[in-house]
């Protein structure tokens, strides 16, 4: 599981290829979320 502070989006529980808008996320929020996930996975 990847935790991000101030998350307004999450990875779908049904399919990891989808990101779900939880709290009115903007496109910038989505990009920040994706970049954060990529960095977390890259650093593991």
One Martini backbone bead per residue (centre of mass of N, CA, C, O) as a GRO file, in nm:
protein
   44
    1UNK     BB    1   0.098   0.035   0.020
    2UNK     BB    2   0.025   0.380  -0.058
    3UNK     BB    3   0.104   0.678   0.111
    4UNK     BB    4  -0.061   1.003   0.091
    5UNK     BB    5  -0.065   1.319   0.161
    6UNK     BB    6  -0.365   1.456   0.072
    7UNK     BB    7  -0.560   1.259  -0.050
    8UNK     BB    8  -0.798   1.257  -0.353
    9UNK     BB    9  -0.688   0.973  -0.441
   10UNK     BB   10  -0.718   0.628  -0.574
   11UNK     BB   11  -0.678   0.308  -0.605
   12UNK     BB   12  -0.845   0.070  -0.725
   13UNK     BB   13  -0.993  -0.222  -0.589
   14UNK     BB   14  -1.051  -0.368  -0.878
   15UNK     BB   15  -0.820  -0.188  -1.046
   16UNK     BB   16  -0.487  -0.079  -1.078
   17UNK     BB   17  -0.544   0.101  -1.357
   18UNK     BB   18  -0.713   0.284  -1.156
   19UNK     BB   19  -0.830   0.610  -1.065
   20UNK     BB   20  -0.993   0.754  -0.785
   21UNK     BB   21  -1.219   0.996  -0.699
   22UNK     BB   22  -1.267   1.121  -0.368
   23UNK     BB   23  -1.211   1.472  -0.354
   24UNK     BB   24  -1.204   1.660  -0.608
   25UNK     BB   25  -0.991   1.605  -0.812
   26UNK     BB   26  -0.738   1.708  -1.004
   27UNK     BB   27  -0.511   1.681  -1.248
   28UNK     BB   28  -0.278   1.756  -1.059
   29UNK     BB   29  -0.340   1.547  -0.843
   30UNK     BB   30  -0.300   1.302  -1.023
   31UNK     BB   31  -0.006   1.355  -1.105
   32UNK     BB   32   0.107   1.358  -0.817
   33UNK     BB   33   0.015   1.073  -0.743
   34UNK     BB   34   0.166   0.921  -0.967
   35UNK     BB   35   0.451   1.021  -0.900
   36UNK     BB   36   0.454   0.911  -0.613
   37UNK     BB   37   0.421   0.614  -0.690
   38UNK     BB   38   0.669   0.591  -0.873
   39UNK     BB   39   0.881   0.665  -0.657
   40UNK     BB   40   0.816   0.444  -0.454
   41UNK     BB   41   0.875   0.204  -0.643
   42UNK     BB   42   1.162   0.286  -0.734
   43UNK     BB   43   1.278   0.283  -0.419
   44UNK     BB   44   1.231  -0.046  -0.370
   0.00000   0.00000   0.00000
